[in-house]
Amino acid sequence: MGMAWRSGTQRIGCSQAQKRRYSPGVQRVFPYISAMVNNGSLSYDHERDGRPTELGGCTAIVRNLHYDTFLVIRYVKRHLTIMMDIDGKHEWRDCIEVPGVRLPRGYYFGTSSITGDLSDNHDVISLKLFELTVERTPEEEKLHRDVFLPSVDNMKLPEMTAPLPPLSGLALFLIVFFSLVFSVFAIVIGIILYNKWQEQSRKRFY
């Protein structure tokens, strides 16, 4: 899987790939590009700039350029690579390289933005996706199919919860059916109790 990300009027200056875990004494220059694996059950730690779940990253000085910049994300055989073309010279720089990344099948791509105390503006001009042809042995194919939770070899990540399996047609039908039965039963009981209350109210006046 490969993805090319084109952005406008930005500059990204990249240091060498940094694979360091969170430490209160380690400072970094922002803007910053980082990678994390997640299935939606983990939250990005804004207080520590995502360090607890970070796989790697590099500084991204994204300010006031007059040419487009490009970002490439490549995932092949559990190997995640991120490179950037940032100086207007059509040359790629390494940013992140992490082996042993296990991702389940069924990808979703999207863009979003959030800032801290300061405001900023970034334009994502286009996203291009490419399917890479990779030959796998039967054993590798089976291992790829058996991945249900994203993970990284030799790296301790916060606990992730497995997504709930979708309901089958029969289970959904039974849930709807018994919900309707319960609703009808509750309505009938309510009507009976209301009628009894009215009868008792009449007896008080006679």
N, C-alpha and C positions, 0 to 999 in steps of 0.2 A: 504494500500500500504506500502510495506517495501522494503528497499534497503540496502544492505551490501556493503561497500566500503573497499577494501583491498589495502593497500599501503606498499611499501617496504622501508627498511632502514630509518625509520623515528621514531621520538619520539614525542608524544603529551602529554603535562602535562596540566591537566584541572582543573581550579578553579570551584567554584560553579557557577551554571547558573546565568548570569548577565543580567538583563533586564533593562538597563539604557539607556536613550536617550542621544543624543549628548550634551555635555557640554565642552566648551573650557578648563575647568580646570580638566577634567577627563582624566587620562593617562591610557594606557593599554599596556600590554606586547605582542609583536609579536614574531612569527606568531600567528594568531588569526582566529578562526572559527566563522562565523556569518551567520545569516539567514535573507532573505528578500523575500517578495512576489513581483512578477512582471509578466506582460504579454508581456514584450518586449518593452513597451513604456517608461519605466523608465531607467535612467542611474545610474550606480554605482558611487557614489561621492568619487573619489579617494582623493580629497583634504582633506576630513574629514573621510576617511577610512570607508565609507558606513554608518556612524552613522545616517544620516537623515532617512534612510529606514530600519534600523536594527530592527529585532524582538527580538533578543537575541544573546548571543555569549559567548565564553570562550576562554581563552588563549590556544594556541597550540604550544608548544615548539617542533618543528619538526626538529631535528638535529641528524644525525650520529648514528643511532641505527643499531644493528646487528640482529634484528628480525623484523617481519612484525607487522604492526599496523592495526587496523580495526575501521571503522566508520559505524554506523547503523543510518539510517534515517527512521523513522516510521511516517506514517500519517493515523490515524484512527479516524473517526467521528469528523473531524475538529480539531483534536488534533495532533500537530506536536512535535515529540520527536527526539532528536539527542543524541546518546550515543557513547562512544569510548572505545575500548580495547587497551590500550596504553603502558602497562608496561610489556608485555610478560607474564602475569599471567592468561590470559583468564578470566579477570574480566572486567565488563562494568562500565564505569563512566558516570554520567549525564553531559551533556553539555548545551543543550537547551531544554526547554519545554514550548510550547506556545499553550494555548487553543484558540478556536474560529477562527482558520485559515480556510478560505473558498476558496477552489480551484476548478476551473471548471474541467469538464471531459476532457480527452485527454491530457495525460502527455507526455513530451519529456525529455529524460535524456541525459546528455552529460557532458564532462569534458573539461576544458580549463584552461589556466594559464596566469597570468600576475604578474609582480613584479614592485616595485618602482624603486629607484635608484640603488638597489643592485641586483646582479644575484643570482639565487637559482635553485636547481634541485630537483624535486619530481617525483617519479615513481608511477603511478597508475597501479597496477598489474591486478586487476579484479574488475568488478561490477556484483553483483548478485541481481536480482529483484524477489520479492515474492508478490503474490497476497494474501491478507489477507481476510478471509471470515468474513463478518460483517453483522449481521442481522439488518435491518432497518424497522421502521414502514412505512406505506404508506405516512404519512406526512413528515417523514425524507427523504424518497426517492424523493418526489416532491421538497423539499427544495434543495436537492443535485443537481437535474436536473436543477433547475432554476438559478444556479450560472454561470454567464458569465464573471464577472471580479473578479480576486482574491482580497481578503480583509481579515481584521482581526477585530474581534469584539472588541469594546471599544478601538480602536487604530486609530488615525488619520494618514493616509498615504498620500503621495503626489498624486496629481490628475493623474489618469491613463486614457488613451483613450481606448475605446472599439475597438477590432479588427474589420476590415471591413468584412461584410459577403461575402462569395464567390459568384462570378457571376453565374447566372443560364445559362443553355445552350442557351436559346433564347436570353438572353441579350448579351452573348458573340458573337453569330451569327450576331446580329444586329450591334454590334460595328465593327466587321470585315467587314460586308457588306457595311456599310456606309463609312468606311475608304477606301475601294476599290473604291467606287463610287466617293468619293471626290478626290482620287488620279487620277482616269481617267479624271475627269472633269478638274483638274488642268493641266494635261498633254495636253488635247485638247486646253484649253485656251492658254497655252504656245506655242503650235504649230501655232495657229491662229495669235498670236501677232508676232511671229518670221517671218511668211510669209508676214505679212503686213510691217514689218520693212525691209525685203528684197525688196519688191516692191517699197517702198519709196526710198531705196538706188539706185535702178536701174533708177528711174525717174530723180534723180539728175544728173546722168551721160549722159542722153539723152536730 
